[in-house]
Amino acid sequence: MKRIVILLAAGIATAALAQRGVLPGVDKSLIDTTVKPGDGFDAYANGAWRRTAEIPADRTATGVALDVGRVAEGRNAAIIQGAAAANAAAGADQRLIADYYAAYTDTAGIEARGLTPLQPMLAEIAAIGDRHALARAIGAAVRSDTDPFNNNNYASTSDLFGLFVSQDLNQPTRNVPYLMQGGLGLPSRDYYLSTQPAMVEVRTAYQAYLRRIFALSGLSDPAARADRVFALETKIATAQTDIVTSQDAHHGDNPWTRADFPAHAPGIDWAAFWTATGVPASQQSFIAWQPDATAKLSALVASEPLDSWRDWLAFHQINQVTGVLPRAFDEASFDFYGRTLQGTPAQQPRERRGIAAVNGALGDKVGKIYAARYFPASSKAEIQQMVRNIVAAFDHRIAGLDWMAPATKAEARRKLQVLQVGVGYPDHWWNYPAFAVRRDDPVGNQLRARQSLYRYHLAKLGRPVDRGEWWMTPQTVNAVNLPLQNALNFPAAILETPYFDARFDPAANYGAIGAVIGHEISHSFDNLGADFDSTGRLHNWWTPSDLARFEAAGRALADQFSAYEALPGLHLNGEQELGENIADVAGLTASYEAYNASLGGRPAPVIDGLTGDQRFFLAFAQSWRTKMRERALRGRIATDVHAPAMWRVETVRNLDGWYGAFNVQPGEHQYLAPSARVHVW
């Protein structure tokens, strides 16, 4: 009788909420009821969906991120179409957007021009006759396409070096350039050095791709050129610093002056290099983020044959713009980077790739229109309130830590007090240097866009640090913690169903976007963020015993994730992913506590047969529902500092509330004894 009364009350509550327009925010049709939640929460929450979900032929994965991304993509398409119809004056934002897209999608013009747009640059490379000229060429190619803090790009540039410009680790009131490693055509050094059969297969295909590009370019002896490039890149990979070490800010904190480069890293003509980069001669202070790699790469510039370097420069000059070269280049690039590397059967339509290209080059201009058109003030206000609630929950949790010394606790709480949170779009827009956009020059458009971004970052040198600077555009489906600025960005495009919906019950919003908010807040206290104080200065503000306790919890979490076997013989790398996993555990915990605090002591309603806690954890799990191709999964594990989505769901096993919500018992696969549950914060 009691069960009937409870169910009747639940039905009445559900009906009342439905009348008020409140939605549960959880899709029960995705749940696989044949799986116990304690045997695998992702399999339970998303199992029915995964059985029938099909990955589109032109994608590496499918899931929530793709669904929300398509919403943003459709809006971006409408913005581009509107720009084309506006026929705006030359130089106006809409005209630039329209012309960039038109140039990118003009395949007939691209075919007719062939390699002509690149010939002047290829001729300059072929004319390199000595090490001085080589240093100039390597310096002139440098761009701002690495980022050790905000986007985890530790070796993402195919140029030999990349430059990141942001505030000084030790003097947070000034900006400095960070020199970082690069130089590879494959995603990471592991692709060159690993003995795993899958990596060997990729290497073989890459060498074939090198030969194909040189042959299409009409250059002599493509096989010999390809061999030289691959041999050189293998040496570059050997010289590079690994991902785990590259994440350590203390390892990266190497203040060098201009005079230190030839002293600490002899080989390249540093004077010629720096002049060619365009870094002002007055800039004498730098950070050498990977000093060992910098020294070894510099030595390679002096020791390896000029022929190898000329071939390497020529290949990368071509490879970075294959998408706007004739179809044979475009298809060869997709065949390797799409089919072979990611397992993607089909390339995206030209029109869809054009939308991404416009966003990559003119994201600020598209973003202004996107924010004005698609992000209501009501959404901004609701998210800001949720952020305040989760920050308060995190602060309450820190205040209650019995193992943390008062001095450490005070600085941790101070970081929360001065945390800057950006929601939707920047308070002030970027001031990128203008660049020419021509309908008949897609190659030049792409190269000039990269140059504009680089000049923007160089212009920060000698200027005050902007703690309100955004590092994502409003139309980006993502969020980011900025440890140097002690700030967060939540772009408008991620604040969409099912991550966030004003009609959802609070449990669902806290479980989905709330966990994202908590995750980004928690990055200020992960194994990287915890190295920075409230001003963004790198220094140890921990007592030795507090730091030992924190690091022990981190090791336990790393071990937990390293135990997951993604594919036969392939485990996750818990140490590589540690910062993100700490943020997941701490962020989900903070959001869970904020949700419960939001109830004001009242019991959560039962909606659609689910308690508030069940809706919270299910919304979290379903916000990560993903199905990924095997090759893409291998690539993620090798190169990404995030655990694949399917295992991020299992973060719940570290929260005590999950056990009660789903009656998880000892003996079930994901059960952890209370003493084994990791509570980093």
Steps between C-alpha positions, in 0.01 A plus 500: 500500500787734591661448155167584328473825698859597413445428131172693503671797664781480246248499217322804644835684538601412146169621361523827696851566375397420145218753528760762599707408194776327701667214313691215668811557284571127486414276205393164641494346153881510498526283812587130478303350787673161453819655644536575868614859560775364722637275229564788260320830527567606143369166372191544715427867427582489127502133407168489312606803296845359423357172364323680218699821461680531168803720452450718191737402220675837514556500877737331742235478772140574581322610813396810691799705389409439136131578562575831669772574245247461219278762662791745504599398147149569370502843658843574358374395157212745534743776597715428194198487271379829643842654445497393137154648448592827670744602224679714758765758423860390455670448835176459696477192722221343294693558178809329643291203613329470163820532297695251714226239462460566129873457442510177699208344313609612152640161399514589130725796577713287732551240227589764242762663721669172593818552703554850363417673833778305672769530235667815640532339842624169360756687291628679811536166678685346204739797503613444862874461462645523850415463870441874541230493233358181654469669840318793337257264326427308822451828690275651234272194523439535875139562599296511823370144479617349828351554846612320818229636727166564333479241223758234595690548173852395595631414152208578273687706244645342188757783494820421685406739780179667612457818701246550779464851644346553842586619846833413657496206741707695750397861431125481427467868412693463172464288184785289364545263203519128576704302246362148453588190301346388171601366161294185442249396235355226720298587813771429757844355558349163598391442141868495399644315797237249616544134405126427517383339172232768452764775522731316261213478252440875525868574447507291184191680366652838588810428296275413205316827554827694496590341166154580365520871592844541345386319184188717467716807544710404200821501702782270392566163664199501736606173667838636604345823625242306701772284655697809602196667658400189692854442626524863614161494670596181683802685641277795589260263679789347692609849606157605622391499864216259581146614582511419871817702558369781279199543730721583798519877538801473729685312227390765250601797716830583333554876468753561223631821352583533130863443588413173673375331183836467323664417834251233611384376158781543244445401139247724333594860422284647774556862398373427149217288641368766740524776243293292258234422763410867528540499879609856583873541560413669828350175630783343699306270736360161396381172648657186350218257580682185386867592539638154426299479179598856404867409532463178303291655224749782467781247468310321221485825301881501499560128453240379248556547124355810336323275249304340784401838642400638160281196435350523848417871458350438155283215622359694794442809286281286275349282771355786701283618208395175325135586567523796262718330238374296202286198569784249472681665794181533702407137448852374573501693827160365605594147397785507749388733780134399479475139384829357621563702815141540625315218322251745344353357177385823332608862492258771611329694221690803378232735626524365855877522499464856374303592811781366718758684290320832543477442875869420516602816317227750593359350819489836675287655228262204481492493880374856535199416283450161670495649851260779405264269315497175698591562864222657709573702810283261703733208426801707601338595831400142582846362426664776704282406796589133459869591492461697823328203664769254393782734606328530838477122527868465413590766757291325763676174422847658530404666828402162640818311405646368824832396344593841355704755694340843558754684282448266204126515547502879507682528165272238341194695608658826381532350152125443498426850623685667210404246232382677183215330319404581142165370374382500139741748341781740593437830675730654237570352161839407361684758294659281233712675237306535175601276211397485138231247404477436126245285320769375261765411761393237754860395563604857572191555714590207723864603534412863569249394765770305684732799470233733641451279806876490551531878474217536754696296753829676429324832558437399863873525573576816693133554583316443831361151559131472409343270757171522316641363174293219349660197334187355335242647266129512600411237236743243646344194667745481787610674820839586644688584817777760460746433785725800438200735504314307771198522271239286326332526156163339429416574134139545393496191277549251784210647697247300299287188544586250641788672679269777612132575452305756700201261488692216666462399861800637699633149561558455127659840449731452797591150382580611144617862465551524875758223483672686214504818708630308800762335281635833378498651850685193625775546241617784723580227752617209283862386473576802276264765638605426859848627409365856449390742767211747484705746290600237241856482629671161494618411847441239767237630740453158664641368826707183444244278672208648303686453173585140588131429573393664172760310295407169661136551401617584148701178476198300612284661232767445234515132595121476487485625142808310383318180595235561231567295187356687203597242239675164538844579635441877494444669835426861578794709619388624840811710552459678165132567574539582869417872491176442310400209722563702817279773355229246417491354852520832682268676257231234513522500879463878520207501259329218691534690827383823336194320365410367842555843655267651238216289636501712816442202723196384307489147353556481126190404304478164331461562127428229245572241769847637572620661822694826492832323557424249226419779256819683597730204433313385190511850350875503562544161333276581206678830440808288420332239279743424222574230246843521338688327221779271616781687324375831631489350850860381469602846390321663792670276753841566345474878476219641716517606864128422537373148565260387226143594583386145578742480792438852622149381583648255750617794711176444693652203684699745714187679630325352800163635386505285185503181704183583687325634193535171311545253787849404381628205701834327567577246229373721220773587253523875565453479876776661704528462874459836674872512579586446131283783370720789394410841644773735380318801645 
